[in-house]
């Protein structure tokens, strides 16, 4: 009798291992990013974009008749917290896919956990090349790469702005330093050495000593790798000390919060940032914009990336219940998304991702640099 009971238990366990990932009543998608802390705005924007699209999918019947359930994971852009979120997603929430994380420093360690678990992950914003350079089959990027952005940025500073005394400033984070190091490599390949290479610390707000170094180095351009909470005050303090430089940064500057952080729109006259061409200017995104407006969501930059990444992940989940089917579908199909048509290469990067540059008018509104 005891042996028979053990046989039944073993059979039950074996049967449970054969249950498809989608056997649950809902299909869970984790949405990981900073929902608290200095970068909480970015996390909420991504989530608003994801949830708007998912609500549409659920209203239309869900995925193969099952409703999608979103699970939030707050990593505050902290690597250790990101690992905790990833473990919770896998062990407790049992998500079938993840949209996130936001910061590269969070995405890289968390993706190892998703890879071990065989869970599809797509990041809407992590641009560090290492995200997709480790041979993981499950990791995809719904944005560009730093090395792509760096080539464009270096050319823009040297050829368009005609500045060759460049101070390179980063925030010591995977995203910020990775972006600056890629710019450094690109300008050095063109025979230009930076006049200053310096790191600041996230959470800092007093950059007067750094501004003095930039001035003393004779810089006529600053390239900054980092986020608005530090980049904005640096812009303001450069202006306050009368340092005449152009200030160039990456796609994290595409946020209205920059105006207040920099001390007002008047301080943004010589500030530029690289980003994807404005999806709002594309007539093909009219339906997306209307859907967001109807949901009372402002179609800001990372809202659109969240929406687009959700479109891709949902399409992959519809294609199959296992990771191989999902990954194969993404690598062999095009998604007509909120940020345009996107396809992926074998590494999981978007093919032919395009960067352009913006600066600001006197009201702080981004203007495309022709």
Secondary structure, DSSP 8 states (H G I E B T S, - for coil): -HHHHHHHHHHHHHHHHTS-TT-SSEEEEEEEE-SSSTTHHHHHHHHHHHHHHHHHHHHTT-BTTBEEEEEEEE-TT-HHHHHHHHHHIIIII--SEEE--SSHHHHHHHHHHHHHHT-EEEESS---GGGGSS--SSEEESS--HHHHHHHHHHIIIIIS----EEEEE-SSHHHHHHHHHHHHHHHHTT---SEEEE--TT----HHHHHHHHHTT-SEEEEES-HHHHHHHHHHHHHTT---EEEE-GGG-STHHHHHTTSGGGGTTEEEEES--GGG-GGGHHHHHHHHHTT----HHHHHHHHHHHHHHHHHHH-SSHHHHHHHHHH--EEETTEEE-B-TTS-BTT---EEEEE-TTS-EEE--
